Structure formats: structure tokens, C-alpha cells
């Protein structure tokens, strides 16, 4: 990936120059308890409230991975995903909307050139949904800009987003097939449709559809022939050259998988908390009646669920540690096969979280916990819907394991006969 440079921008101090990762995690813990109480209204609204949005902004959550020279805190991926995990234990919809909007400051600060970054991070807070599927069209204008038209579904984080990062298709010349254009568009160039909330779960995740009609994107805010999942960082990145921080040289596919794993672990923790309430407040079904937490079977089920969720968290945190270590070793170390392997590891953490909820917690909590509006009922719906996300349900089960094996064996892709 080539790098380009304009005149260096003057650094802007963040709102709280002495803020630490520990401060952010403590704030997330405090807000997570409030989010439990707001779950129902968040679902009804289809996105979290203006009050919650203001609390997140004041806490510094939207600046965690924004480069420090633009007023961000430039903390690591581990801090961001730990905050995400904690928020998901309170409200899955809120955490999903937050994470899949604010996380993409990392990708924006990695792949776009300095001039683009100076514009998109001008306000400090950064929220940008990033749908993966290339849709719509892009046409180069005589002035060198891009004219964008299209519709992008599942834009989680759209209600309060400052930008959109997406892919459009550029028509090839002389019969050549179309190729992707990765672009970042400010809020002024797109509209959000009021079309979210009818899913089984994650009803409040703000995953609305976004449309662009004759949008104009500066040439420096787009990268031709690039899809975010195929970015090769081994030759360095604009962000690494600009900021000097190794995390802006990391591969995107695995970092995106880590977002999903952190959310799954947090959602499973939400379900476990609801299960604890059931065990503390409900009695066994047969005499001698006693609190379920005193029953050997419920104790065993709880211990199994707790352990599996803890293991999923340990897997996720270790994957994050590996990702950061590869960044620190330098661009050449972060090869495509290592990127895909870390993504696959995160898939295992998400599967383990789902197993704990679906096969232990949900199946033994009793029908009362499955009533509409119960915390466990909502937690199960949310994780069930998250489990169907194409990234985990399809891509990590098909394309990525094949590509990983092909890279490890050095064989070209071929059409499967099975």
C-alpha cells in the first residue's frame, strides 16, 4: 500500500490529556449497569438514546483509537474491545451499535492518507459504520473526485455516525469486470433510512440502511481496487508512516473478527448474569424446595457455563494480544495467513460463547426466563441474531478456512468438489 504525505497537521490535545485505559474501563463498568435498565427502550427506539450517546462521548469512548494528533487518545485495540465487552454485558444492542461504529477509527487511521485523516478526524469523535458488501457504483469525475450512488444495508452505528466507510463498484473499461472502491463519506453525503428494528434480536443496534445519491467524495478519501478484507499491510500502511504507532499497521480482517468475538463474549456474560438471577430467585421444581443455586445440577450447569464464557474471553484477549504483538514486530510480520488465523481463533471464541448460552443457560433456565421482556430472553435473542452474522456464520466457516489452508500449503484457489 502506498503512502502519501501533505504538510503535517498540528496536534490537537484530547479533552482529558491524562485519561488512562483504566479510567475508561471503570467508566464502562459504571455505564453498563445503567444500560441494563435501558434495554427495553433501546429496542423500542431501534438505537440507543441521545442521553447514552452523550454519556459515551463524555466518557471518551468515541476517541479511544482515534490518533492523538487529532484529539484522540490512541489507546490500544485491547482497551477498546474491553470497553465493548463490558458494555455488552449491560445491553447487547447498545454495545453492538457502539462497537461497529467507533471501532472503524482504527481502520480509517490505518488505510487512508494524511489529507483524508485530517478531514475525517477533525471533530475528534469518530463513528463510522462499515458494511462489507460492495454495492452501488462509483464514477470518476473530471475533477478527480468520485461520484457515488448506492444503498448499503446493516450500517450498525448509523444513527449518530459522523461518517460512512463502505465499498462501491467501479465499472471496468473495455469489458473488464468491475472492481471495488473503498471510500469514506461524511454524514452530509448520505441519508439513513428508518428501517431497523424488526429482527429477532439486536433490535436496538442502530443497523439502519444508508443511501447515497450523487454523492461527491474527494479522490483522496477513496482507494481504488481495495476491499478492506484484502488489505495487505506487509509493505507498511499510511497510518503507520503517519503516526508511528504499530497498531495503525495491523491487518483489518482479524481486528474486525475481534470486534465480533468481544461482542459475543459480552453478550454471553449478559446471559450469565441473568442466569445467576434465576438461580438466586427461583426454587427447584420438586421437594425439598430450595433455591436453585443450592441444587447440585444447577451448580454444575452454572459452573460449566461460567467456565466456557471465561474460556471464550481468554481466547479473545489472547488473540488481541497476538494481534498487537504482530503489529509491534513490524509490517512484514503481519502476513495474510497470520491475519486469517487470528480471525479464525476469534470465530472459535464466538462459537464457545454461543454454546454456553444456547446449550446450557437457555436450556436449563426454565420457560419463565424465556418470557418476552425477561433479561435472559433478550440476551438469548441478541446472541442468536449476532451468531447469524455473515462474518461468523458464513465467511469464517467457509472462505477464510479455505484461504488459510491455501496460504499455508502455497496452493492456488480452486473450486471445491465437496
N, C-alpha and C positions, 0 to 999 in steps of 0.2 A: 504494500500500500504506500503510495507516495505521500510526502508531506509538503505542505506549503506554508509560507510564513508571511505575515504582514507586520507592520510596526507593532511592537509589544504593547499590550494594554496595561494600564496602571492597575495595580492590585487594589481590590476593594475589601475592607475588613468585614468579616461576618458580624451579625448582630451581637453575638456573645463570643468575643475572641478567646475567652478562657474555658469555654464549654468543653467537656470531655465525653468520651463514649459512655462512661459510667453514668454521667448525668442524663444522657439520652435514654439509656436503658431504664433508669429509675423513673423517668417521666412516662415511658411506655407502660411500665408496671402500674403506675397510678391511673393512667387513662384507660387501661384495659378493663379495670373494674367498672368504670363508667360505661364502657361500650356494651357490657353485658345487659345493662338496663335499657340501652337504646336499640337493641337488636330488632325488635318488632317494628319500631317506627322507621328504622333504616330500610327494612324490607318493603314497607308500605310506600315509602318515598322513592325507592329504587336506587338510592345513593345516600351516603352519609350526610348529616346536616351541615349547614353553614357554621354552626357552633363547633362541631367536631373539626371541621376544616380549619377554623381559626385556631383551635387548640393545637392542631398538628403544626400549623405554621409558626405559632408562638414557641412551640417546643423545639423547633428547628428540624423537624422530620423531613421537610422537603429540600433541605440543603445538605443532608448527610454526605452524599457522594458528589455534590457539586464542587468543582475545583475552587480552591481557596482564593485564587486570584480574582474570581468573580463573586466573591462574597459567600462562598460555601464553606463547609467545614472539612471537606476532603478526608472524611474518615473512611475506614475500610468497608469492604463488602460484608465482613463478619458483623460489624456494628449495625449496618442497615438491615441485614436479614435477621439478626437477633431481635431488633425492634419489631420487625414484621411478624416474627413468630409469637412474640408476646401479645401484640395487638390481635392476632388471630385467635388466641385463647379467650379473648373477650367477645369479638364479633368477626366471624369469617368474612362476611360481605365487606365490612369496613377495611379489614386488612388486605383483602384481595384488591379492592379498588385503590387503596393507598400504594401497595407494593407495585402493582402493574402500571402505575403511573409514575411514581417517583423513582423507581429503580432504573429507568432508562436515562437518567442523568449520566450514569456510568458509560453507557454505550455512546451517547452523544458526545461526551468528553473524550472518548477513545477514537472514534472514526471520522469526525468532522474536523475540517481545518480551522485555523485560528479565527479567521474572519467570521465564520459561521458561529463558532462558540461564543465569540464576543457579543453577538446579537442574541442568541437563544438563551444565554445565561444572564442577560442584562438586568433582570429583576431579582436575581438570586434564587428565589424559589423556582423549582422546575418540576413540572408534571407533564408527562407526555405518554399517552397510550401508544402501543406499538403492535398493531395487528401484523401477523406474519405473512398471510397470503397476499401475493401481488394481485391487485385488482386495478381497474381503471387504466387510464392512458396518460402518457407524458409526451409532450411535443416541445422540441427546442424552438424558442422564438428567435427572430432575427437579432434581438439584443443580447442573446446568450443566456436568457433565463429559461425556466421551464413552465409550460402551461399544463396544469394538472386537472384532470376530470376523473371522478370516480366515487365509489361508495365502499366503505370499509366497515365490516361488522365486528362486534366483540371488541370495542375500543375501551377496555377497562380503565377507569380513571377520567373519562371524558368530561364529566360534569364540572370539574374545577381545573381542567387541564389548561396549561399555558401554550402547549404545542401538540403536534401530532407527528410521530415518526412512522412512516409507512413505506410501502413499495408500490410503484406503478410500473406499467409495461411500456417500453419504448418500441415502436414498430421498427423492425429491421428493414434495411434497404435491399433492393434487388432480390426480393423473395426470401431474404434471411429471416429466421424466426425472431420473435420479439425477445427483448432482454430486459431484466429488472433495473429499476432506478430506485435507489434508497434515498429518501428525502426527509427533511424536517420542515414542517409548516407551522407558522404561528397561528394562534387562535383566530386572528382576523381573516384567515383564508379558508376556514371550514365551518360547517354547521353541524350541530348534534341533533339527532332525531330523538324524539321522546318514545322510544320503542323497547325499553328494557323493563324487566320485572316479571315476565311470565314463565320463567324457568322453574324447575323443581326446587333448586337451591341457589344460593348466591344471588338471591333476588335483589339485594341492595348493593351489588358490586359496581354499579355505575358502568356497566359494559355496553353502552349505547352504540348505535351505528353513527358513523360520521360521513358526511358527504362534502365533496369539493366540486364546485362548478366554475370552470375557467379560472382556477386559482393560479397565481403567479409566484413562483419560487425562484429566488436568485440562484444562479448557477453554482455558487459556492456552497449552497445549502443542499446539494444533491450529489450523489456519487453514482456514476454510470456503471452498469454491468455488475452491480454488487447486491447480493441479498445478505441480510445480517447473519444468517446461519452459515454462510460460506466465507465469511471474512477470515483471511489468513493473516495472522499477526506476527508470523515468524520473521518478517522483514522490518518490524517496527510499525508504529502507528503515529498518526498526527498527534494524538493526545500524549503519548509517551514523550515525544520530542518536545512538545509544548510545555508540559507540566513537570516532567522529570519524575513523576510518581509511577512506580511499576504497575499499579492497578489499572492505569489507563493504557496498558499494553496487553491486557488479558483478553482471552478469546471469549466471544459473546455466547456461543451455544451453551457452554457449561454454566456460565453465570445465569443465563435465563432458566436453565433447569434447576439451579439452586433456589431461585425465587419460588418455583413450584413446590420444591421439597420443603422449604421453610414454611410455606403456607399450609401444606398438608400436615406437617408436624404440629403446627399451632392449632389447626382445626381439630386434630386428634386430641390435643390437650384440652380443648374446649369440651369435647365429648367426655373425656375422662373426668373433668370437674363436675359435669352434670351427672355422671355415673356415681361419683362419690356422694352427691346429694341424695341420690336414690338409695344407696346403701346405708346412709345415715338416718334417713327419714322413713323408709319403708320396712315393714316386717316380713318375715318369712311367711310362706303360704300355708304351712302346716304346723300344728303344735309340736313342741312348745314354741309359741310365737316369740320371736326375738328380732331385734334389729338385724337387717341383712348383713351388716358389717361384722356381726358376730358369727355368721354362718360359715362353715369351712368351705363350702362350694363357692359362695360369693367372694370369700377371701382369696381363693385360688384364682378365680376369674379376674378379679381386680389386679392381683399380682402379675398375672400374665399380660394383661392389657398395659399396665404401667411399664413393665419391662420392655415390651415391644415398642411402645412410643418413645421410651428413653433410648432404646437402641436406634430408632429412626432418627432421633435428634443427634445422637452421637455420630451416625453416618453422615448426616448433613453437615454438621460442624467440621468433621474431618475433611469432607470434600471441599468445603470453603477454605480450610487451612491449606490443602493441597493446591487449590487454585491460586491462593496468594503466594505460596512458595514458588510455583511455576512463574508467576509474574516477576518475583524477585530475582529469579535466576536469569532473566533476560529473554527477549523475544524469541530467540532461536529455540528455547526450551519448550515453548508452548505450541507444540506440533498439533496438527489436526487430530491425530489418533488420541493424544492425551486429552484434548478438548472433549472428544466424543466419549471417552472412558469416564471422565468425571460426570458428564451428563447422564450416562447410564447408571452410575452409582447413585445419583440423585433420584433416578426412577425407582431404584430399589427402596430407598427411604420412603418415598411416597406410597409405594405398594404396601410396605410394612405398616405404615400409619393407617391405611385403609383396612387392612386385615384386622388390626386391633379393634377398630370401630365396628366394622361390619360383622365380623365373626365372633367377637367376644362381647363388647359393650352393648351394641344394639340388640343382639340376640338374647341376652340374659337380663336386660334391664326391666323387661316386662312391658305389656301393652300400654300401661298408664303413661310411661315415659315417651310413648310414640304419639300421644295426642297432639293435635295441632296447637302450636304455641309453646309447647314444652321446650326447655333448653336443649335436651338431648334430641328431640325430634328435629329441631332446626339444625343442630350440629351434624346429624346424620345426613339430612338433605344437602347441606352445604358441601360436605366432603364427598358425598356421592356425585354431585354435579362437578366438583373440581376433579374427581377421578376420571370423568369422561372428557376432560380437556384433550384436544387432539394431540398436543405435545406429548402427554404422558400415555394416553390410551392408544395412539396410533404411531406417531413418529418414533418414540422411544421403544416401541415394541416391534418395529419393522425396519424402517430406513436406517436408523442410527446403528443398531447392532450389525446389520449387513455391512454398512460403510466402515464400521470399526474393524470388522474381520478382514475386509478387503485391504484396508490400510496396513494392518499388521502382517498380512501374508504377501502384500505387494502385488495383488492380482487386480485386474480391471473389473469394473462393474459389469454384471451380466444379468439377463433376465432370469429370474428364479423359475425352476421347473416344479417347485413344490408349493 
